[in-house]
Amino acid sequence: MERSERPTGAHPVPDADPETQALPDVDGVTHRFVALPGLRMHVAEAGSGEPVLLLHGSPQHWWAWHGVIPHLVGHYRVICPDLRGSGWTDAPPGGYTRDQMLADVVALLDTLGLGRVRLASHDMGAITGYVLCRDHPERVERHVVMGVPPPFVKVRARLLPRFRHLWHQEVLAIPGVGAALVGRGRQRVPRHMLDDFVADPAALSPADMDIFLARLREPDRARAQSAMYRHLVLPEAVCILRGRYGGTRLRTPTMVMVGTEDQVFPPAVVRALLRGGGAHADHVELAAVKGAAHYLATEAPEQVADLMLRFFAEVA
């Protein structure tokens, strides 16, 4: 699909906009704000050619992909939106549900004139990624999902002890308490989420850490993060545990990418969860990222990009 320099509804970022002065810089990356129904969404873009849409996880934003972008731009047009409530996108009081987050992404594709994309998603962004593939399979060519298994898996009781590492999800979902922990003081919980879910702490520099934490100090964004866990992450986890997606079929060719050092979903666990996946998916495969834990794009950007490029280039 040929890129339009100024798609309908998309507004270039003014040089004098104080919001853009706080944006971290990546060579070749441009920024714009896109007017969607009820939401002004920030989008970082680079490269040209067929579009690749990258959906970040929590507590991150588009910067999660900054190490991957340079490896993709010679092949694709890379589009990295900040999802509702994250990064530089608006953080309205509501809308942090599966259906609204999906509607935001579909509206973005429509506004940018993108009929079909290759997709990569991580963490809570993968919830939207999976639902986009399920409800709008015609919009996604191929999907690389990082850090989490597909929603149709059957989680057996012996795996539940692994979920103790995800205690922060329940805490952050508490009204008032979650927002305070995200945005105030030393921000211990989001620091824990970033520091303790990487295999090598040096993979996340102090500057990178502050790029993520600084946006969360804004009260509206702190409340948005809490609402996202309350209305999106935990409800979806309950649906998966109860097997509510067992009757659905995933038509989009999917690669599930996980780190060998992941505490919750290492390759052996995901491989077991995917056993029998042929009953629920046309094509799903597993890729292991050596030496990485949960934040794959941060810890091993070149390895991640190589896997993405190989999978995206395959003909269905």
C-alpha positions as CSV (number, residue, x, y, z in Angstrom):
1,M,0.0,0.0,0.0
2,E,1.4,3.4,-1.0
3,R,1.9,5.8,1.9
4,S,0.0,9.0,2.0
5,E,2.0,12.0,3.3
6,R,-1.1,13.4,5.1
7,P,-3.9,10.9,5.5
8,T,-7.4,12.2,6.1
9,G,-7.9,13.0,9.8
10,A,-4.2,12.9,10.6
11,H,-2.4,16.0,11.7
12,P,1.3,16.6,11.6
13,V,2.9,17.5,14.9
14,P,3.6,21.2,15.1
15,D,7.2,22.1,15.8
16,A,6.1,24.4,18.6
17,D,3.9,21.9,20.3
18,P,5.3,21.5,23.9
19,E,4.1,17.9,23.9
20,T,6.6,17.0,21.1
21,Q,9.5,18.6,22.9
22,A,9.4,15.7,25.4
23,L,9.4,13.0,22.7
24,P,12.6,10.9,22.7
25,D,14.3,10.8,19.3
26,V,15.0,7.9,17.0
27,D,16.7,8.6,13.6
28,G,14.2,8.6,10.8
29,V,11.1,8.5,13.1
30,T,8.4,11.1,12.6
31,H,5.5,11.9,14.8
32,R,1.9,12.9,14.3
33,F,-1.3,13.1,16.2
34,V,-4.3,11.4,14.6
35,A,-7.8,12.5,15.2
36,L,-10.0,9.4,16.0
37,P,-13.6,9.3,17.3
38,G,-13.2,10.7,20.9
39,L,-9.5,10.3,21.0
40,R,-6.3,12.1,19.8
41,M,-3.8,9.3,19.2
42,H,0.0,9.8,18.9
43,V,1.7,7.8,16.2
44,A,5.4,7.3,15.6
45,E,6.3,6.3,12.0
46,A,9.4,5.4,10.0
47,G,10.3,3.7,6.7
48,S,8.2,3.0,3.6
49,G,6.5,0.2,1.9
50,E,4.0,-2.4,3.2
51,P,2.7,-1.4,6.7
52,V,3.7,-3.0,10.0
53,L,1.7,-2.0,13.0
54,L,3.4,-2.4,16.4
55,L,1.2,-2.4,19.6
56,H,3.1,-1.9,22.8
57,G,2.5,-3.4,26.3
58,S,2.4,-2.0,29.8
59,P,3.8,0.2,31.4
60,Q,5.3,1.2,28.1
61,H,4.5,3.2,25.0
62,W,5.8,3.5,21.5
63,W,9.4,3.8,22.8
64,A,9.2,0.0,23.6
65,W,10.0,-0.5,19.9
66,H,12.8,2.0,19.4
67,G,15.5,-0.8,19.2
68,V,13.5,-2.8,16.7
69,I,12.5,0.1,14.4
70,P,15.9,0.6,12.7
71,H,16.0,-3.1,11.7
72,L,12.5,-2.9,10.0
73,V,12.6,0.4,8.2
74,G,14.6,-0.9,5.2
75,H,11.7,-3.4,4.6
76,Y,8.5,-1.9,5.8
77,R,6.6,1.2,6.8
78,V,6.6,1.0,10.6
79,I,3.7,2.4,12.6
80,C,3.9,2.6,16.4
81,P,0.8,4.1,18.0
82,D,0.5,5.0,21.7
83,L,-2.6,3.1,22.8
84,R,-5.4,4.9,24.7
85,G,-4.0,6.4,28.0
86,S,-0.4,5.6,27.2
87,G,2.6,7.7,26.0
88,W,1.4,10.9,24.2
89,T,-2.0,9.7,23.3
90,D,-5.0,11.2,25.2
91,A,-5.9,9.6,28.5
92,P,-9.7,10.1,28.8
93,P,-11.5,8.9,31.9
94,G,-13.0,5.8,30.2
95,G,-12.7,3.4,27.3
96,Y,-10.1,1.0,28.7
97,T,-12.1,-2.1,27.6
98,R,-11.4,-4.8,25.1
99,D,-14.0,-3.5,22.7
100,Q,-13.0,0.2,22.9
101,M,-9.3,-0.5,22.6
102,L,-10.1,-2.6,19.5
103,A,-12.3,0.2,18.1
104,D,-9.4,2.7,18.6
105,V,-7.0,0.5,16.5
106,V,-9.6,-0.2,13.8
107,A,-10.3,3.6,13.6
108,L,-6.5,4.2,13.3
109,L,-6.2,1.8,10.4
110,D,-9.2,3.4,8.7
111,T,-8.0,6.9,9.2
112,L,-4.5,6.1,7.8
113,G,-6.1,4.3,4.9
114,L,-4.6,0.9,5.8
115,G,-6.7,-1.9,4.6
116,R,-4.4,-4.7,5.7
117,V,-1.2,-4.8,7.9
118,R,1.3,-7.0,9.3
119,L,1.0,-6.9,13.1
120,A,3.3,-7.3,16.1
121,S,1.9,-6.9,19.7
122,H,3.3,-7.3,23.2
123,D,1.8,-7.9,26.6
124,M,-1.5,-6.1,27.1
125,G,-1.2,-4.8,23.5
126,A,-1.5,-8.5,22.5
127,I,-5.1,-8.5,23.9
128,T,-6.1,-6.0,21.2
129,G,-3.9,-7.7,18.7
130,Y,-5.6,-11.1,19.1
131,V,-9.1,-9.6,19.1
132,L,-8.2,-7.6,15.9
133,C,-7.2,-10.9,14.2
134,R,-10.3,-12.7,15.5
135,D,-12.9,-10.1,14.7
136,H,-11.2,-8.5,11.6
137,P,-9.1,-11.2,10.0
138,E,-9.2,-9.4,6.7
139,R,-7.2,-6.5,8.3
140,V,-4.1,-8.6,9.4
141,E,-1.8,-10.5,7.1
142,R,0.3,-12.0,9.9
143,H,0.7,-11.5,13.6
144,V,3.7,-11.8,15.8
145,V,2.7,-11.8,19.5
146,M,5.2,-11.4,22.3
147,G,5.2,-12.6,25.8
148,V,1.8,-14.1,26.1
149,P,0.1,-17.2,24.6
150,P,-3.1,-17.1,22.5
151,P,-6.4,-16.7,24.4
152,F,-7.8,-20.1,23.3
153,V,-5.2,-22.1,25.4
154,K,-6.4,-24.2,28.3
155,V,-4.6,-23.2,31.5
156,R,-4.2,-26.2,33.8
157,A,-4.1,-25.9,37.5
158,R,-0.4,-26.9,37.7
159,L,0.5,-23.6,35.9
160,L,-1.3,-21.3,38.3
161,P,1.6,-20.9,40.7
162,R,3.5,-19.2,37.9
163,F,0.9,-16.4,38.0
164,R,2.2,-15.3,41.4
165,H,4.7,-13.2,39.5
166,L,1.8,-11.1,38.2
167,W,0.6,-9.9,41.6
168,H,1.0,-6.3,40.4
169,Q,-2.0,-6.7,38.0
170,E,-4.5,-7.1,40.9
171,V,-2.9,-4.3,42.9
172,L,-2.9,-1.8,40.0
173,A,-6.5,-2.6,39.3
174,I,-7.6,-1.2,42.7
175,P,-9.3,2.2,42.2
176,G,-7.3,5.0,43.7
177,V,-4.6,2.7,45.0
178,G,-3.4,1.6,41.5
179,A,-3.1,5.1,40.2
180,A,-1.2,6.3,43.2
181,L,1.3,3.4,42.9
182,V,1.8,4.0,39.2
183,G,2.3,7.8,39.3
184,R,3.4,8.9,42.7
185,G,6.5,8.7,44.8
186,R,9.2,6.4,43.6
187,Q,6.7,4.5,41.4
188,R,7.9,1.2,42.8
189,V,5.3,-0.9,41.1
190,P,6.0,0.1,37.5
191,R,9.7,0.0,38.3
192,H,9.2,-3.5,39.5
193,M,7.3,-4.4,36.3
194,L,10.2,-3.1,34.2
195,D,13.2,-4.1,36.3
196,D,12.2,-7.5,37.4
197,F,10.8,-8.8,34.1
198,V,14.1,-8.5,32.2
199,A,16.8,-11.1,32.3
200,D,19.6,-8.5,32.3
201,P,18.8,-5.3,34.1
202,A,21.4,-3.5,31.9
203,A,19.1,-4.0,29.0
204,L,16.9,-1.2,30.3
205,S,19.0,1.9,30.8
206,P,18.1,4.6,33.4
207,A,17.2,6.9,30.6
208,D,14.8,4.3,29.1
209,M,13.3,3.7,32.5
210,D,12.6,7.4,32.9
211,I,11.1,7.7,29.4
212,F,8.4,5.3,30.5
213,L,7.9,6.4,34.0
214,A,7.8,10.2,33.2
215,R,4.5,9.8,31.3
216,L,3.0,7.9,34.2
217,R,3.5,10.8,36.6
218,E,0.7,12.6,34.9
219,P,-2.4,11.9,37.0
220,D,-4.7,11.1,34.0
221,R,-2.2,8.6,32.7
222,A,-1.7,7.0,36.0
223,R,-5.5,6.6,36.4
224,A,-5.6,5.2,32.8
225,Q,-3.1,2.5,33.6
226,S,-5.1,1.4,36.6
227,A,-8.4,1.4,34.6
228,M,-6.7,-0.7,31.9
229,Y,-5.8,-3.4,34.4
230,R,-9.3,-3.2,35.9
231,H,-11.3,-3.2,32.7
232,L,-9.1,-4.9,30.2
233,V,-6.3,-7.1,31.6
234,L,-8.0,-8.8,34.5
235,P,-11.4,-9.4,32.7
236,E,-9.5,-11.0,29.8
237,A,-7.5,-13.2,32.1
238,V,-10.7,-14.4,33.7
239,C,-12.2,-15.2,30.3
240,I,-9.0,-17.2,29.3
241,L,-8.9,-19.1,32.6
242,R,-12.6,-20.1,32.2
243,G,-12.0,-21.2,28.6
244,R,-14.4,-18.8,27.0
245,Y,-12.2,-18.6,23.9
246,G,-12.1,-22.3,23.4
247,G,-14.8,-22.2,20.7
248,T,-13.1,-19.6,18.6
249,R,-10.7,-20.1,15.7
250,L,-7.7,-18.0,14.9
251,R,-7.4,-17.5,11.1
252,T,-4.4,-15.2,11.0
253,P,-1.0,-17.0,10.8
254,T,0.5,-16.3,14.2
255,M,4.0,-16.5,15.7
256,V,4.1,-16.6,19.5
257,M,7.5,-15.2,20.6
258,V,8.7,-15.7,24.2
259,G,11.9,-15.3,26.1
260,T,13.9,-18.3,27.4
261,E,14.2,-16.5,30.7
262,D,10.5,-15.5,31.1
263,Q,9.2,-16.2,34.6
264,V,5.6,-16.8,33.6
265,F,5.6,-18.0,30.0
266,P,8.9,-19.6,29.1
267,P,9.1,-21.7,25.9
268,A,8.4,-25.0,27.6
269,V,5.2,-23.7,29.2
270,V,3.9,-22.0,26.0
271,R,4.8,-25.1,24.0
272,A,2.6,-27.2,26.3
273,L,-0.2,-24.7,26.1
274,L,-0.1,-24.7,22.3
275,R,-0.3,-28.5,22.1
276,G,-3.4,-29.2,20.2
277,G,-3.6,-25.6,18.9
278,G,-4.5,-26.9,15.4
279,A,-8.0,-27.3,16.7
280,H,-8.2,-23.5,17.3
281,A,-5.8,-21.9,14.8
282,D,-5.0,-22.3,11.1
283,H,-1.3,-21.7,11.8
284,V,0.5,-21.0,15.1
285,E,4.2,-21.4,15.8
286,L,6.5,-20.8,18.7
287,A,9.8,-18.8,18.6
288,A,12.2,-18.6,21.5
289,V,14.3,-15.5,22.1
290,K,17.5,-16.6,23.8
291,G,18.6,-14.8,26.9
292,A,15.5,-12.6,27.1
293,A,12.6,-12.5,29.6
294,H,9.3,-10.6,29.1
295,Y,10.3,-7.3,27.4
296,L,11.7,-8.9,24.2
297,A,11.9,-5.8,22.0
298,T,13.9,-4.0,24.7
299,E,16.2,-6.9,25.6
300,A,16.9,-8.5,22.2
301,P,15.8,-6.0,19.5
302,E,18.0,-7.5,16.7
303,Q,16.9,-11.1,17.5
304,V,13.3,-10.0,17.6
305,A,13.5,-8.1,14.4
306,D,15.1,-11.0,12.6
307,L,12.3,-13.3,13.6
308,M,9.7,-10.8,12.6
309,L,11.2,-10.2,9.2
310,R,11.4,-13.9,8.5
311,F,7.9,-14.6,9.6
312,F,6.4,-11.5,7.8
313,A,8.2,-12.5,4.6
314,E,6.7,-16.0,4.4
315,V,3.9,-16.6,2.0
316,A,0.7,-18.0,3.5
